Amino acid sequence: MKVLATALAIGLAAGLFGALCGVGGGIVMVPAFTLLLGAEQRQAVATSLAVIVVTALAATASNLREPGLIDWRLVALTAVGAALASWFGAEWMRTLSNHTLTRVFGVTLITIGVWKLWKG
């Protein structure tokens, strides 16, 4: 029951912050899965990506209510590169140790956070 409640809370937080900030819910889910549910980094990453599919579909459906809010040309152009890179990234992720992947994740978050604070 604790896992169910924790997973639901993680999903609520990830969905809210993902939809509000345009971030992949993985910024919330990956640390929460590892710290609160004891998942290994690789499992947390893979699980988060699967959840993000549902989160993105729900938020996109909601955003469709405002015509012109989604730039479909940009979606199409970006999706091609994202799909190719994500396939490669998932293959690469499986070759990394949990320790290395945790460090990559942490450095990425810090780098983006500093950049957003500096430029924001």
N, C-alpha and C positions, 0 to 999 in steps of 0.2 A: 504494500500500500504506500510505503514511503517513496519508493521508486516512482510509482504512478503519480503521486502528488508533486514530487520534485520535477519529473519530466514535463508535467503539465505547466508548472510554474516557469520552467525554462522556455517552453514553447510560447507561453504568453509574453514573456519578456523579449524573446527573440523576434516574434511577430510584430510587437509594438515598436521596438527600436528599428527593426528592419524597414517597416513601413514609414516611420517618421523620418528616419535619417537616410534612407536609401542604401543602407549597408546590408550586406549579406548577413543573415541572422547568425552566421558562423562566428561572428565577433562575440556574440553572447553565448551561443550554444557550445562551441568547442571548449572554452574554459569551464563552463558549467558542467558539461559532461565529464570532463576529467576531474575537476575539483569536487563536485557534489555527488557524482554517480560512480566515480572511480574507473571510468573508461580509459583505455590507453589512447594516446594522442592520435594514432592512425585510425582507430575505430571511431573516435570522436569526430575526426575530419570527415570520414566517409559517411557517418550517420548524419552529420550536419548537412552535408551536400544533398542527401536524400530528402531531408526535411525542407530544405530551402526550395525545392521544386514546388511543394505544396504552398509554402508561404508566398512565393513569387506569383503563383497562379491566383491565389486569393486576393493579393494586393492589386494585381493587374486587373482582375475583374472589377474590383471596387473603383479603380482609377478610370475605367472605361466610361463611367457615368459622367465624366466631364470631357466633352469632345475636345480634341486637340491637345489634351494633357500629355499623351504619349506620342513621342516623335517616332513613328513606325519606320521611317527611313533609317534613323539612327539605330533603332532596334535591330533591323536587318543587317546593317553594316557591322555593328558591334558583335552581334550574335555569331557571325561566321568566325571571326577571330577568337571569340570566347570559347566556342565549341571546340575548335582545334586545340587551343592552348589548354583547356580543361582536360581534354583526353590525355594529352602529354603530361600534364601536371598530376593527374591521378595515377598514371603509370609510374611516374617518378616518385610520388609519395610512397608507394608501396615498396620502393627499394630503400627508403630511408629508415633509420631506427627511430623509435619513439622519442628518444632523447634529442636527436638531431632535428626532427620535425617540430618538437616543442620549441627549440631555440629559433628555428626559422620563423615560426608563428609569432613568437615574442618580438623578435627583431622587426618583423613586418609591421606589427601593431604599433610599436614605438616609433618607427620611421614615419608611418602615416600620421600618427598622432602629433608628432613634432611638426611635420609639414603643415597639417591643418591648423595648428596653433600659430605657426609662423605666418602663413598666408591668409588665414581666416580673419 
